[in-house]
Amino acid sequence: MFGADTPLVMDALTIAAIAIVGAVGVTFVLMRRRNQKSEGQSQAVNEATGSLKDRVRVLERIATDTSIDLAKEIDSLRGPTDASDLQVKEKT
């Protein structure tokens, strides 16, 4: 059953097994890194989407609300205006 070449065959099988385990390990590490990178990109996209949704809500409110309170609120967000700004606006 076992011949003179048995140690060589066993060494070859051992080397092949080590190579396969190493390849599987490297593949696992690379896939894990790729998943972590994808998760980071996904989180950034979710944050940007949330910000855009908030902006759209504000724009919808501005477009649909015709109350005077909204106009006052927008003017208050622009900040205080000084007299020189008012004179320039009146001339144009």
TIBAFI-45596 format. One record per atom (N, C-alpha, C): residue in one letter; y, x, z. Coordinates in steps of 0.001 Angstrom, whole numbers, plus 524288, in hexadecimal, padded with zeros to 5 digits. Each point is the difference from the previous one (the first is absolute). Last residue first. Example, Ala and Ser with C-alpha at 12.3 -4.5 7.8 and 13.67 -1.06 7.14 Angstrom:
2
S7F7368323281BA8
S804A6803348003C
S804427FCFE802DA
A7E9A8801227FFBA
A804A67FC8680000
A804B08038480000
// end
This chain:
92
T9889177FC67E61C
T7FC4B7FFBB7FB99
T7FECD7FA837FE58
K80B3D8043A80E98
K80265801E67FB32
K7FC607FF627FB5B
E7FA6A7FBE68117E
E803B87FC197FE2B
E80261801A37FAC5
K7F45480B75808DC
K7FD2C7FB797FDFF
K803BB7FBF87FDC6
V806FB80EB380877
V7FD928019D7FB1F
V7FD2A7FB5A7FD8C
Q807457FD9681090
Q80422800717FC1E
Q7FDB68018F7FAB7
L7F4BC7FF3480E9B
L801AB7FAC47FE7C
L80426800417FBC0
D7FA0080FA8807A7
D7FBF17FDA77FCBC
D801AF7FAA77FE15
S80AC88089F80C03
S8005E802797FADA
S7FBDA7FDD57FC4C
A800617FA9B81206
A804167FD907FCD2
A8004F802707FA8D
D7ED7D800D58098F
D805508011B801C3
D803E27FDD37FC09
T7EBA17FA1D80632
T8034D801CC7FBB3
T805698010F8022E
P7EB1E7FF4F80866
P805917FEA480046
P802F5802347FB52
G7EBD87FB797FD46
G803098031C8039D
G805B57FE6D7FFEC
R7EFA07F9157F793
R80306803B47FCE1
R803668037180370
L7F61A7F1D7806F4
L7FCBC804927FEE8
L802E7804187FCD1
S807CC7EFA5803C7
S7FFC180321804C9
S7FCA7804E27FF2D
D801527F3B37F252
D804F3802BF800BA
D7FFE480367804DE
I7F1897F5357FCE6
I800398042D7FC1B
I80508803238008F
E7FE257F12480A86
E7FC4C80400801A3
E800058049E7FC31
K809F87F12A7FBF4
K80258802D580466
K7FC6E80469801C5
A7F9997F4D67F321
A80450803157FDE2
A8029D8032C80450
L7F31A7F41A80506
L7FDAF804677FD3D
L8043A8038E7FDBB
D804FF7F03E80802
D7FE37803CD803D7
D7FDA0804CB7FD64
I805197F1067F654
I804648038080110
I7FE6880424803F8
S7F16C7F70B7F34D
S803627FED180472
S8044A80416800A8
T7F0E07FDA27F382
T8056C7FF887FE36
T803C37FF168047E
D7EB76808097FAE5
D803527FDF980436
D805AD7FFF07FE2A
T7F221806CE7F522
T7FF267FA6E800EF
T8039E7FDB880420
A8000C812607FA78
A8002A7FCD57FB3E
A7FFB27FA298011E
I7FE7D80C7C80DCB
I80540800337FDCB
I8006A7FC647FB4C
R7EF87801F680797
R803827FD328039C
R805877FFDB7FDCF
E7F390809C67F70B
E7FEE97FA6E7FF66
E803A27FCCE8037A
L800B581235801B7
L8024B7FE4D7FB0A
L7FF057FA307FF03
V7F8358079F80EC8
V805AC7FFE38009E
V8029D7FE177FB05
R7EDE5802727FF79
R801517FB988037F
R805EC7FF86800A6
V7F98E80E867F6DE
V7FFA77FB427FCD6
V8014F7FB3A80349
R7FF098102380894
R8049C7FFC67FC93
R7FFFA7FB087FCB2
D7F1438038280A83
D804907FEC080345
D804E37FF797FCA6
K7F0C7805AC7F7B7
K7FF897FA728016B
K804A47FE4E80354
L7FE71811D47FBBD
L801A97FCE37FB79
L7FFB27FA2880128
S7F9C880B9F80CCA
S805A2800917FF6F
S8020A7FCB57FB7D
G7EDDC800F980260
G8026A7FD098043D
G805ED800257FFB0
T7F67280A5D7F44B
T7FF707FA787FEB2
T8028A7FC9C8042B
A7FEFE8120680300
A803C97FEE27FBE2
A7FFD87FA3C7FE83
E7F381805E280BFF
E805358003D80256
E8042F7FEAB7FBF7
N7EE958014F7FA22
N800B27FB6680361
N805667FFE88027E
V7FB3080ECA7F631
V800D27FB837FC8C
V800E17FB0E8033B
A7FB9580F348090D
A80540800817FDCF
A801477FB647FC6E
Q7EEF48012C806CC
Q803B77FEC08042D
Q80598800517FDF5
S7F297805437F4D1
S7FFCB7FA5B800C5
S803E77FE4F80430
Q7FD82811E17FCF3
Q802E07FDA07FBAB
Q8002D7FA1B800A0
G7F6018093A80C1A
G8058380154800A6
G803537FD967FBBC
E7EDC37FE567FECE
E801F87FCD480457
E805CD8010A800E1
S7F71F80A527F3AB
S800AB7FAA87FE0F
S8023A7FC7080440
K7FB648111C8048B
K804998001A7FC9F
K8012E7FA867FDFC
Q7F0BF80241809A8
Q804888009B8036B
Q805057FFFB7FCD4
N7F01A7FFCB7F6CE
N800E77FB04802AF
N804B98004680391
R7FA8080F707F7A6
R8021D7FC617FC27
R801357FAB880283
R7F78480CB080A2F
R805788017B7FF0A
R802937FC3F7FC2A
R7EE1D7FDE180304
R802F07FE9C804BB
R805CB8014C7FF50
M7F438805137F2EB
M800BE7FA537FFE9
M803377FE39804BB
L7FB28811C87FF28
L803CC7FEB77FBE7
L801157FA257FFC3
V7F2FD8060580BAF
V8052F801CE801B0
V804207FE897FBF5
F7EE627FC7B7FBCA
F801C37FCB580455
F8058280176801B3
T7F7BB80A977F380
T8016D7FAEE7FDC0
T802127FC5F80438
V7F92D8100080570
V804F3800CB7FD3E
V801EA7FADE7FDB0
G7EF657FFC6807D0
G8041A800DB803E0
G8055B800A47FD83
V7F11A7FEE37F532
V8010C7FAE980272
V804668008080401
A7FA1580F637F84D
A802C07FCCA7FC1F
A801547FAA48023E
G7F5C880B5A80A5C
G80559801F57FF6C
G8032D7FCB57FC3B
V7EE1B7FC62801EE
V802D47FE81804C3
V805AB801CA7FFB1
I7F50F805537F260
I800CF7FA527FFD4
I8030B7FE2C804C0
A7FB09811B57FF4C
A803F57FEDD7FC00
A8012B7FA287FFBF
I7F27D8059680B07
I8050D801B08021F
I8045A7FEC47FC22
A7EED37FD067FA76
A8016E7FC3D80417
A80557801548024B
A7F8C780BB57F3D4
A801807FB1C7FD66
A801BF7FBF280408
I7F92680FCF80648
I8051B800ED7FD8D
I801F17FB067FD5B
T7EF357FF81806EA
T803CA8007380442
T8057C800C27FDC6
L7F1E4800237F44A
L800E07FAB380207
L8040B8000580461
A7FABC810357F95F
A802F07FD297FBFD
A801347FA6D801CD
D7F53980A5D80AAF
D805588020680007
D803677FD167FC0D
M7EE197FC2B80014
M8026E7FDFA804C9
M805AE801DF8006C
V7F5FA806A27F241
V800FD7FA6A7FF29
V802B97FDAE804BE
L7FA5D8115080147
L8044E7FFA27FC49
L801797FA467FEFD
P7F14C803D080AB5
P804F38015080297
P804AB7FF987FC52
T7EEFF7FCE17F886
T801A07FC02803C4
T8050980172802D4
D7F4D48099D7F2C1
D8056D7FE757FEFA
D802207FBFF803E3
A7EE3D8068580010
A8037380477800E0
A805B27FE8A7FF49
G7F3E97F02280489
G7FEDC804CA7FD23
G803F2804338015B
F7F6B77ECA480780
F804738038980020
F7FE97805057FD4B
M7F3437F3A07FF08
M8049F7FCC680000
M804E48036A80000
// end
